[in-house]
Amino acid sequence: MVAVPTTAQPVSTGYFLIGRELTSATVAPAWTSVKAKPLKPVNKPQWLRDAAMWGDMNELHDLQQGPTWAELEIPESPLYGDTFGHLAFGFFGDYVATGTAASPASTLNGAVAAGATSITVTSGTGFAANQWVQVDVSSIAEIVQIASVATNVITLNTNTPTRFSHLTGVAITNTTGPYTHTFATLNPNSGTGLTNCQPPSHSVAHYNYLPGSAGHYSDLFLYTVVTDLSIMGDASGWLSYSAKLTSYIQSAPSATPVASLSTIKGIPAWRGTETIASSQVNDVSKWSFDFTRKVDPIPTADGVQNPYFIGLGAMTAKFKLTIDPAVDETQLALMTGNTQPTFAWSTSNGLAGTSVVTLALNAQLAGYMEAPISAVKEFWGYEVGGELVASATNAGNSGGNTLCNLVLTNNVASY
């Protein structure tokens, strides 16, 4: 009789975590548990086939591995407003964060560079360990966490060094929730001092309970970059998202990842509203925004199978709108006239204070490229499709142009 296996694992008990890497390809120092449909990781060795003539009638005489990397997919899942920011930051790259002002407040006494792990303030009175403080305002505002305070010198948590350079005299303010996070296209003129336009990389840990992985029942993917990010909704279902990522090939973690799932709930899609050409539109029943970046894993002769560099290229943003029922030909006219109207979409979980979650997309130029009339169900409608066009409006800290920005409000201090 064959023994019944005791290590088969249910899919529903698995989970994955994500964390921003302070140095690419180095394990993230802090992790966030992500609620989603089952992760789909695929290792992608580039196979080298020897099909030379060996004096026989066989084609393949040797098979070896060339460079290796992995591709991960997060299938369409309910969008949770606390964890989505990690993926938005990983895709767009330009990120500014502000909080709700609280006591105490001071000013910076001496300029600091991006990457600073301590700051000196005019007065350290009232500041304490574990507080989340906002440094600066406007397009170079960021939230960092205090590790310790010695008179007027504030040492930052090693996980949250400053991302931007800041001038002496700028505001330093303790904060509380809710926090506002704004994401846009990262261009060369970033206050971070980086000019390569690359968003931060992340580490992903996939816990699946399967034996192996040095006894930690999980797989680790380093140097993970977000290549595709979609936001979609059907008024009869959930606000959802999906994502694709590219990373180093899987490895074994040094410790077992532990889930700490939040209680934040999803948002029904009917809560969303759309404004086109500054007028609210009430007949959009389905919508999607598909953001894509070309990815280039570049291997070199450096003695290592993993890519030397995983680079993200320019981004595109395509959108689809199902107009059902159509009440006039406005959507068709936007296409035939190449009007390229402003487009704004927003949603909220309907709560307040530190429980609030809102998400908004703001595009200055929506290029309508098709709008065929369609018998959607029982009534005529339109199936609109197009692309967002870059504009200086809504650009972030790094200036230039952006296809749109995303504005996320929640009780997470920083990504």
N, C-alpha and C positions, 0 to 999 in steps of 0.2 A: 504493500500500500504506500502510495506517495504521501509524504508529510504535507500537511496543510501549511502554507506560508504564514508567517507571523509578522512580516515586515512590510506587507502591502499597505500603502498609505492613502487615505481619502484626500481628494483634491481640496475639499472645503476646509481642511485643517491647516493648509499652507498659508503663507503670507510672504510679502516682501517689504524691504526697507530701503530707503534712499537717503543719501547724505552728500552734501557738497564737499568736494575735495579742495583743501586749501592749496595743495600741490597736485597737479594732474598725475594720475596713475599711482597715487598714494592713498591708502585707505582713509575714508572720511572720518573725522574725529567725532562726529555726532550723527545720530540716525533718527529718521522719522518713519513710523510704520504707515504703509499705504493700503487703504481698502480699495480693492479693484477685482475685476474678473481675473481668472487664472492667468498669470504671466506666461508668455510664450518665448522662452529663450532658445536660440539656435546657435550652436557653435559652427563656425564657417571656416574650417581649414581649406586652404587653397591647394588642391591636390596636384602633384607633379606626376604625370604619366610618362613612362618610357615606352614609346611605340616605335622605337628604332627597329631596323631589320636585324634580327638575331639568327637568321638562317632557318627559321621554321614558320609554320603557319599560324602562329599566335600573335596577336597585336600587342597585348600588355605584358611586359617583362619586368617591370618594377613600378612600385607605387610608393611615393614618399610625400610627406607634408612640406608645403612651402610656408609662406606667412599665414598666420591665423588671427582671426578676430571673431567676434560674436555679434549677433543681431537679436534684439529683444523687442517684443511687441506687447503693449498693454491693450487688450481688446476693448471695444466700446464698453464703458463702465459708467455708473453714476458719478457725477462730478462732485467731489467733496471739497468744500471751500477752504479747508485748512491745509491739505496736502498738495493741491493743484499748483500752488506757487512754486514748488520745487521744479516742476516740469516747465512752467512758463519762464522761469529764470534760466533754466538750462537751454531753452530754445531761443529766446529773444536776446538775452545777455545784458541789456541796459536795464538797470533796476534801481529805483529810488524808494526809500521807505520812510514813513513818518508815523508818529504815534500821537495819542491824546496827551497833551501836556499835563504834568503833575509836578509837585514840589519834591526836591529843590530844583533850582535853575542857577546857572552860572555862565561864564564865558571862557573860551579857550585862551590860555595864557602861553602863547607860543605856537607857531605853525606846526602841523604834523603832516607827514607824508603818508601816502597810501601804504597799508601794511603795518602801520604803527600798532604796537601792543600796549602802549601807555600814553596817556595824555595829561597835561598839566592844566588845571583850571584856576581861575582867579580866587575862588573859594570852594573848598571841598566839603564845607559844612552840610550835613544832611545826606550826602551821597553814601551809599553802602553797597556791600557785595550783593550780587544777584539782581540789582536793579538794571532795567533796560533803559538806556539813555539815548536820546536823539542828538546827533552831532550835526550842526549846521541846518540850513533850511533850503527850500526850493529844490532845484535840480541836483544838488549834491547832498541832500539829506540822507542820513543812514542811521540805523539803530544798532548799537553795540551793547554788550553786557559787561557789567562791572565784576571783576574778580576780587579786588581789594582796593582800599583807599588808605593812603598815608598822607595826612594833612591835605595838600592840594594836588597830589599826584594820584591819578586814577589808573590802576592797572586793569587791563581788559582781559576778559576770558580769552584763552588762546584760540578758541573756536570762532571768535568774532573780532579779529583785528579790523582796523579801519580799511574800507575799500577805496575811499577817495582821499585826496589831499585836501587839507583844510587850512585856512588862514587864521592867524591869531585874532582873537576878539569875537569869533563867531559863537552863536548860542550853543550851550550844552544844557539839555533839559531832561529831567527824569520823565518817564512816560508810563502810561497805562493803556489798556486796550479801549476801544478798537484801534487797530493799526491799518494803514493804507499802503498798499504795495503797487507801484506802477512799473510796467514792463514795456519796453519798446525795442526797436532795432538797435543793436550795438554797432556804432560806427567808430571811425578812428580817433575822434577827439574826446575820448572818455576821460573823466576826472580820475579814473583809476591809474592813468598813465600808460595803460596798455593800448597798443595801436593795431594789434592783429585781429581785432573784431571777433574774437572767439569767446563765447559764453563759458561759464565755469563748467568743468566736468564733475561728474558725480560717481559715487560708488553705489552699487545695487547689490543687496544680499537677498537671495531667494531661498527661503526656508521651505523645504518640501518633505522633511522627515525621512528621506531615503537614506539608508546606511551608506557610509562613505564620507567624502569631504573631510578627512582627518577626524572623523567622529563628531562633526558639528552639524550633520544632517542638512546642509545647505550649500549653495553655490555662491561664489563671490565674483562680481563683474566690476573690474576697475576701469577707469578712464572712459566712463560712459557719457556719450553726448546725445542730445535729443535732436533727431533729424526730422521728425514729423510730429505735428500736434494738431489735433482736430477738436473742435467744440461743436456739438450738435444738439438739436432738440426736436422733439415731436410733441405738440401740445397735449397729446394724450399720454405721454410717458415722462421719463426723467430727463433733466438736463444731463448730458453725457459728454464724455471725452474719450479719445483714444490717443495713443502715442507709439512711436517707433524710436528705438535707440540703437546706437552702435557702440561697441566696447571692446576691450581686451577679451580674449577667450576666457572661459570660466576657470576659476581657481578655487582652492579650499580656503575658507576663512580661518583666522587664528583663534576665533572664539565663536560660540553659538549665538547667533542674533536672537534677540528677545523682542517680541512684539509688544508694543504699548499703543493700542488702538484708541483713537479719540472717540468721543460720543457725538461728534458733528454728523449731522444727517444730510442726505442728498436734498436736492431742490426740484420740485415738480416743474416741468418745462413751461406749464401755463403761466408761471409767475413772470416770465420774461416779457419785455416790451421792446418794440423796434421803432426807431425814428428815422425816416428817410427824407432828405431835403428839408430838415427841420420840422417835419410834420409826423405825428405819431400815426403808425400804420397798424390797423387792427386785424388784418386778414392774412397774416403769415401763420400757417399751420405747422410747417416744418422748416428747419434751417440748418445750415452747417457752414463752418469756416474751417478750411483745410490749409494749414500752414506747413510748408515743406522747405527743407534746405538740402542742397546737394552735399553729400558726405564723401570724403576722400581719405580712406585709410592708406597711409603711405609707408610701405616697408622699405627699409634700407639694409645695406650690408653691414649691420652693426652686431652680428652674432646673436640676435634675438629674434624669435619668431613673431612676437607681437609687433604691430606697426610702430614705427618711430614717431609718427604723428597721425592723429585722427582729426582732420580739419573739416570745418563746416563752411560751405560757400554761401552764396546769396540766397535769399529766401523769396518765396512766392506765397501768395494768399488767395485761394479761390473760395468763392462762396456760392451757395445754392439757397434759394428761397422757394417754397411752395406757397403760392397765393391761392387760398381756398376758403371761401368762394371769392372770385374776382368781382368787384363791384363797379369797376370802370377799367379803362385801358391805360391807367397811369404807369404801370410797370412796363408795358410794351413801349410807351412813349419814351421812357427813360433809356431804353435800349436803342430805339430807332433814332433818337435825337442825340445819342452819345453824351448825355447830360452829365454823367459821372457825379451823382449827388453825394452829399455827406450821408454817412450811415452810422447809427449808434444803436447798440443793443445793450440792455442791462437786465439784471435779475437780482432778486433778494430772497433770503429765507424768511423774511417777514418778522424777524426778531429785532431786538434792540440791545444797546450797550455792548458788553463783551461777548454776547451771544450772536451778534449780527454777522451775517455773511452776505456780501454783495459782490457781483462781478459785472464789469462793464467792458464793452469793446467800442472803441471810437475810431472811425475811419473818415478821413477828409474827402477821399475820392473813391467811390465805388463804381468801377467800370462794368456796366451791364453789357454782356456779350451775346446773350441769347434770352429770349422770353417767349417761347412758343405757347400758344393757348393749349390747354390740356383738359380733358375730361377727368379731373382728379378722382372724383367719386360720382356723386349724383349731380354735381354742379360744375360749371366751367370755372377754370382757374388758369394760372400761369405757372410754368416751371422756369424760374429765373436762374441764370448762371452767369458768373463773371469773375473778375479779379479785382482785388484792391490795388490802387495805384499809389505809389510812394508820394509823400508830401512832407514838407517841413512842419506842418501842423501836427501836433501830438508827439513830435520827436522828444527824445529823452535827454539825459545828461550828456550823451556823446554827440548831440547835434545832428546835422545832416537831415536826412529824410527817414521816414518810417512808413510802413504800410498801414499801421494802426498802433494804438496802444491798448493794453489791457490794464484795468484798474481793479484790484482785488482788495476787499476790506474784510478783516477777520480779527481774531484774538491772537494770531501768531506774530511775535515781535519782529522776527527777521528770518530770511531764507539764506 
